[in-house]
Amino acid sequence: MDGALSRAVSAAARYVADSNCDNTAVFEDSLRVRYGVETTGRLSLSNEFVRELLDYTPHILSANTSSAPTRSKLLRLLFSLALYNVRIRRYLCGELHLCGPVFECLKLSLKEQLGPQNLIDILRLLQVLTYERCLVLGIWTNGLISFLMSEITRIDEMEWMPYCMAILCNLARRSKSVCSRIKKSTSYKAFSRRVIKLLSHDSRIVVVSSLVLVGYLEEKVRDMVYCAQNIHETFQCVFNVLIMGDSDCLMTRHIASDLLRRLVVSETQTISSVPVITSTGKDVMNYSFFNRCIQQTAELLVVLDPRLEETVKVYDVLLALCSLPQLCSPVCSAILKCPPTEARLTTPLLAIAATVAIPVEDAVQPEISLKALRLLTGSIILVCTADEDLRNNLLDVTTAALCAHISETQLISNPVVVFMEKPPSQLAVVLELLRLLAALKDFSKLHKDQYWKSLKDPRLVSFLAYALSYGDHEMVHNALVIYTHCSQLHAFPSTGSAAFCGHHRLSFGRFYWAVNRWTKIARF
């Protein structure tokens, strides 16, 4: 892989210096290697060749000397990279400001009449890039908004209209200034009428994008769509889009997931930082379709590739719902009671447990294992401990042997062990796993033995010290709970031991200072 990337970087450098026929042919040939899902997921910005190649792309796309075929090949490669690798996507749209050069390609495509497929390729890349919150807006934004609105309001609907809706939805969600720009447009009245009609469109991504735009732009229609009389139909529509997806369009489940969470979980910050249910979501669990929709959403965890971002979005919805005290119990019960079928022998619970065991290096989204583990520990456990049948099912799935395997793998290979400058979130798998074992130990001797065995492991000290020193409030709380159990053991390392944190030695004096500090805060 490094060899292919190195050749691509060299070819790009020669092409930028002189775009003659020979250099163009070599550069285009180096772009023919189309990276698949697994390969793309493993590409990292820490790889110097990846970063160098990406750094050349804004210049190549903007250069007058770049031919249409060269731009087309590069755009497709960038789309493949950005679709599957979130970190690369954020680098492209944030630090490299790539949306500007891509929009220039859009204008050239229209001017040179390069055809619908070239236009769709460009719009697909723009859809992926504009999805990120770190997107940097620029002078290109007004031109793109005008183009999108004109395409959406066309009498003859074009095949790329769904991409235009998704991009405009991303931009409106990203910035209030974009919403203001849309409302000030001379074609806004025609556009708003069109968006209302699109609520009944055949394309699911068009429908869910219209719902988002209505929420941001059209107050009268928003009050009608999201009012108490109609909100249940809106919820059912969004759930259906999330469950069914849209094979013809990108990121349909992404938009549905984000909208569903915003409809249920308040974005207003509270003093306690505990999530609060919205006025629109206060009755959601009373809807007749709610229980079945939760189960169908959970069933996606069985059929979707657990390594992909689409699966992360499903976990985000379930975790968001479970974060609310009113919804935690009914949501977890629905997930756990979801039975296997003839066509699908496994269950969401088994799929969640399997996702927990995915090695970090195999996941396109490194946090997927942690999200799965949080769904088990932070939410489902609450229901299982009160229901013997459900508890037994969970014990069968999350065996003590599986927990031991995950624990040993983390203690050996977790990056924090070697590089203490890593983000504290790297510790979360170990702490969440211990939370799970702590909840199960009272119901299974094997899990109890594994829990106390884990607490006696001296390698755990570094994780606790780092979590207490640099973790957020949730991580510190988890570490304190674990520490109180550790302190009951005579085998727990004494103050003569030491752990490394950052670039300096973190003594156990520092460790116990952190414990005392956070204990006082917790009591306060």
LUMKOL-342040 format. One record per residue (C-alpha): x, y, z; residue in three letters. Coordinates in steps of 0.001 Angstrom, whole numbers, plus 500000, padded with zeros to 6 digits. Each point is the difference from the previous one (the first is absolute). Example, Ala and Ser with C-alpha at 12.3 -4.5 7.8 and 13.67 -1.06 7.14 Angstrom:
2
512300495500507800ALA 501370503440499340SER 
END
This chain:
524
500000500000500000MET 502773502450500894ASP 501662499247496682GLY 496871500874498019ALA 499464503152502039LEU 503633501032499584SER 499731499612496218ARG 496777502027499995ALA 501665502810501977VAL 502990500086497639SER 497705500008496983ALA 497925502821501509ALA 503118502077500670ALA 501205499608496416ARG 496529500765498660TYR 499721503198502057VAL 503445501116498820ALA 499287499226496340ASP 496695498604498734SER 501395498703496702ASN 498577496901498344CYS 502456497575501597ASP 499535501339503523ASN 496231500077499557THR 499932496370498865ALA 502134498858502939VAL 497911501959502500PHE 496696498706498643GLU 501370496471500033ASP 500963500386503678SER 496385500930500801LEU 498549496836498490ARG 500554498097503215VAL 496514500201501502ARG 500158499354503693TYR 497268497765501419GLY 498278500295503346VAL 502559498119502089GLU 503033501638498410THR 498499503465500184THR 499113499567503636GLY 503595499278500874ARG 501428503054498269LEU 501128502548502551SER 501023503631499915LEU 503019498986502043SER 501266498363496810ASN 502166502655498339GLU 499149498763496500PHE 496247500278500606VAL 500304503551501288ARG 502352501088497194GLU 497690498588497339LEU 496976501731501513LEU 501894503287500268ASP 500496500030496221TYR 496294499562499217THR 498729503607500422PRO 502647501281497593HIS 499379497277497419ILE 496220500476500047LEU 500335503792499682SER 502747500095497361ALA 498996501148496518ASN 502424497452498575THR 498159497033501532SER 497963498128497406SER 496452498766500562ALA 501058496305500111PRO 502695500779502583THR 497567501919502185ARG 497421497248499642SER 502385497247501130LYS 501212502071502929LEU 496458500883501078LEU 499019496337500054ARG 503021499076502071LEU 499273502805502468LEU 496401498853500272PHE 501100496451500777SER 502343501280502694LEU 497582502507501544ALA 497017497658500064LEU 501632497328502137TYR 502568501920502030ASN 498567502720502228VAL 503372501401501062ARG 501097500446496399ILE 496611501519499183ARG 500376502556502783ARG 503520500812498888TYR 498818500609496437LEU 497058502243500854CYS 501559501687503026GLY 503727500539499654GLU 500284499748496202LEU 496791501977499249HIS 499410497584497131LEU 496351500939499397CYS 501107503156498177GLY 502073498177497355PRO 497312497318499660VAL 497401502696499336PHE 502287501397497285GLU 499933496525498453CYS 496201500170500125LEU 499973503269498082LYS 502404498580497421LEU 497846496905499630SER 496992502172499183LEU 501989502290497708LYS 501682497186498081GLU 496858497815500053GLN 501861496968501315LEU 496812498037500479GLY 497739498908502858PRO 502359497360501420GLN 502808502511500490ASN 497552502376501663LEU 498737497240502295ILE 503575499035500936ASP 500673503588501052ILE 496738500331501931LEU 500599496726501832ARG 503383501236501183LEU 498470503316501077LEU 497288498144501903GLN 502584498009501944VAL 502202503024500738LEU 497193502368501027THR 498645497486502518TYR 502775500810502480GLU 499553502690502644ARG 503619501097499542CYS 499203501097496442LEU 501532503394499256VAL 497637502211498012LEU 501390502408497418GLY 499150502181497045ILE 499016496843498133TRP 497044499478502357THR 497691502613498450ASN 500597498669496511GLY 499340496436501094LEU 496792500979501818ILE 498712501785496895SER 500755496967497848PHE 498324497599502440LEU 496848502107500329MET 499697500372496236SER 500331496244499490GLU 497470499200502721ILE 497402502404498558THR 500371498792496402ARG 496732498920498414ILE 501673496968498445ASP 501525498079502876GLU 503529498835499242MET 501578496779501227GLU 502485501898502173TRP 497306501965501883MET 500153497697503107PRO 503699500832500397TYR 499161503704499794CYS 497424499595502770MET 502463498153502221ALA 502751502603499489ILE 497663502895500758LEU 498769498125503073CYS 503614499624501166ASN 500726503690499476LEU 496835501152501790ALA 500814497744502940ARG 503553501330500042ARG 499396503754500204SER 497313502565500796LYS 501582502278497416SER 499175497421497332VAL 496363499960501132CYS 499955503800499854SER 501531499935496520ARG 497331497571498780ILE 497160502092501434LYS 501352503157498344LYS 500114498367496581SER 497672501428497358THR 498799496471499250SER 499259499135503636TYR 496196499964499638LYS 500156497587497084ALA 502603497972501844PHE 497940499740503214SER 496934498873498031ARG 502151497380498299ARG 501416498707503292VAL 496486499569501389ILE 499037497923496961LYS 503150497913500383LEU 498783498769503399LEU 498000497438498023SER 502813499095497578HIS 500843496390499091ASP 503652500376501023SER 500583499492503716ARG 503039502278500109ILE 497956502760498366VAL 497232499583502586VAL 502280500023503034VAL 502056502907498593SER 496752501909499462SER 499024499382503626LEU 503340501430501125VAL 499708503049497737LEU 496438500657501149VAL 501242499995503586GLY 502667502589499267TYR 498321502187497398LEU 496218499985499877GLU 498374500978503305GLU 496360499537498977LYS 500590496581498497VAL 502286499046502901ARG 497207500725502469ASP 497686497816497949MET 502391497066499494VAL 501335499968503556TYR 496797500934501860CYS 498441497681502594ALA 497345498788497555GLN 502501498944497309ASN 503239499260501840ILE 499223496279500291HIS 499807499735496198GLU 503257501930499700THR 501681497604502434PHE 498718496977498106GLN 501250501475496724CYS 503508500624501380VAL 500136496541501589PHE 498995498436496673ASN 502752501863498167VAL 502554498912502604LEU 498874496370499836ILE 499673499711496220MET 502843502270498917GLY 500408500865496336ASP 502235497860497819SER 499952502610497235ASP 501299502889502109CYS 502796500527502482LEU 499718500667503701MET 496219499725500181THR 500216498308503396ARG 502470502672501146HIS 497445502769499461ILE 497140497971501515ALA 502093499102503050SER 501004503615500635ASP 496421501233499586LEU 498564497325502288LEU 502460500844502757ARG 499267503709499669ARG 496253499326500240LEU 500375498044503246VAL 503078501290501855VAL 500180503700500843SER 503071501848498732GLU 499713502536502833THR 502809499621502519GLN 498974499281503598THR 501965500546503216ILE 500095496293500792SER 500927499091496386SER 497322497287500192VAL 498159499732496640PRO 496454501387500012VAL 497108498829497846ILE 498463502546497613THR 496389501128499943SER 499575498272496636THR 501369496722501346GLY 498248499833503373LYS 497278497660498704ASP 502050497950497557VAL 499975496812502095MET 496184500069500086ASN 499700499708496223TYR 498761496604498844SER 502888499597497552PHE 502781500975502419PHE 500872496560501365ASN 500086498376496567ARG 502004502857498481CYS 502612499666502744ILE 500272496276499288GLN 500298500570496248GLN 502662502632500636THR 501898497576502230ALA 499710497295497334GLU 502113502212497735LEU 502928499151502272LEU 499670496420498760VAL 499911500730496269VAL 502299503034499667LEU 503779499738499897ASP 501024500906503569PRO 503169501667498750ARG 498222502755498088LEU 498795503460500964GLU 496404499091499159GLU 500022497541502905THR 501464502667502275VAL 496970502155499219LYS 497665497205501101VAL 501906499689503267TYR 499818503783500420ASP 496193499917499825VAL 499654497141502472LEU 502520501524502411LEU 498304503401499782ALA 496624498477500835LEU 501502497954502823CYS 501631503124501454SER 496536501265500940LEU 498633498590503281PRO 496471499894498558GLN 500994497879496996LEU 502860497849501249CYS 497917497127501347SER 497515499658497088PRO 502747500321497380VAL 502246497423501656CYS 497112497602500534SER 499053500242496334ALA 503570499265498908ILE 500448497045502317LEU 496656498419499149LYS 500678500137496264CYS 499849496311498956PRO 501925498198497249PRO 498202499048496788THR 500409497309497362GLU 501763502460497723ALA 502031501548502833ARG 501105497489502610LEU 501929502472502105THR 498583502829502120THR 500963503648500525PRO 501430499082503397LEU 502342497449498414LEU 500940502530497318ALA 500819502606502648ILE 502170497509501872ALA 501799499066496765ALA 500632503673499250THR 501588500484503412VAL 502618497414499064ALA 501018501686496716ILE 503685501020500162PRO 500561503739499686VAL 502256499534496981GLU 497220498193498087ASP 497343502670500518ALA 499561502911497634VAL 498502501810502992GLN 502286499278502999PRO 497313501031502496GLU 497491497387498790ILE 501110497413502580SER 499700502545502783LEU 496496501033498935LYS 498929496353499953ALA 501485499464503438LEU 498243503087501360ARG 496701498696498708LEU 500588496827501993LEU 501318501562503188THR 498349503373500319GLY 496525499087498863SER 499091496372499462ILE 501462498918503334ILE 497432502161501790LEU 497222497873498589VAL 501780496662500215CYS 500689500264503715THR 496271500271500634ALA 498900497251497593ASP 501329496502500599GLU 499304498680496489ASP 501630502987498318LEU 502892499863502432ARG 500652496350499171ASN 499974500823496287ASN 502594502701500549LEU 502181497687502094LEU 499910497438497187ASP 501144502576497458VAL 502601501930501991THR 501789496981501407THR 502768500346502547ALA 502407498556497428ALA 499063502704497475LEU 500474502714502629CYS 503377498518500946ALA 501086499988496348HIS 498989503638499472ILE 501691501043503234SER 503283498254499200GLU 500037501386496461THR 499518503545501303GLN 502569499721502772LEU 502584498762497514ILE 499323502109496917SER 498132503138501106ASN 502003503007498683PRO 499838501726503386VAL 502253497319501452VAL 502866501134497784VAL 499070503542498993PHE 498576501882502947MET 499351503071497883GLU 497086498215498320LYS 496482501393500661PRO 498380498773503245PRO 497178498471497928SER 502420497207499105GLN 499515498719503560LEU 496255499704499786ALA 499809496381498806VAL 501814498740503089VAL 497918502094502401LEU 496695499150498313GLU 500872496304500011LEU 500642500139503738LEU 496652501749500453ARG 498347497130498163LEU 501740497396502146LEU 499112501940503148ALA 496328499893499033ALA 500076496279499193LEU 502170498751502849LYS 497082499638502398ASP 498241497617497626PHE 502842497791498750SER 502960498503501844LYS 502071499894496795LEU 499437503699499396HIS 500706500749503656LYS 503306498109499863ASP 500974501787496785GLN 499151503389501517TYR 502159499567503089TRP 502769498450497921LYS 499984503088497774SER 500211502313503003LEU 503102498181501265LYS 501819500557496708ASP 502745502619500614PRO 499689501156496382ARG 496674501571500937LEU 501749502674502077VAL 501160502013496977SER 496464500079498631PHE 498494501206503282LEU 502673502650500536ALA 499666501351496483TYR 496185500005500177ALA 499985501867503317LEU 502518502568498792SER 498741500711496497TYR 496557498418499533GLY 496639501747499760ASP 497455499884502832HIS 498535496664498894GLU 503397498342499685MET 501137501355503367VAL 496829498676501616HIS 500543496541498518ASN 503639499993501094ALA 499048501003503550LEU 497439497208500256VAL 502583497485498819ILE 502600501424502375TYR 497707499571503010THR 499738496312499141HIS 503747499731499396CYS 500749501502503395SER 498278497013501621GLN 502676497684498639LEU 503268499374501800HIS 501524499142496631ALA 499361503483498641PHE 503389501688499269PRO 501431502090502820SER 501221503563499916THR 503444498721499105GLY 498847499308496457SER 500048502581497226ALA 498142500676496796ALA 500949502055497034PHE 497795502812498776CYS 500870502334497133GLY 503725500647499717HIS 500633499939503760HIS 499851497365502732ARG 496656499987501805LEU 500677498739503518SER 497426498377502181PHE 500051503193502053GLY 498504501681496945ARG 497614497063499593PHE 498681500231503559TYR 499905503789499791TRP 497678499651497008ALA 497850497503501896VAL 499679502294503017ASN 499314503026497830ARG 497190498393498062TRP 498557498320503084THR 499613503417501638LYS 498390501408496871ILE 497604497068499831ALA 499013500502503651ARG 499525503718499449PHE 
END
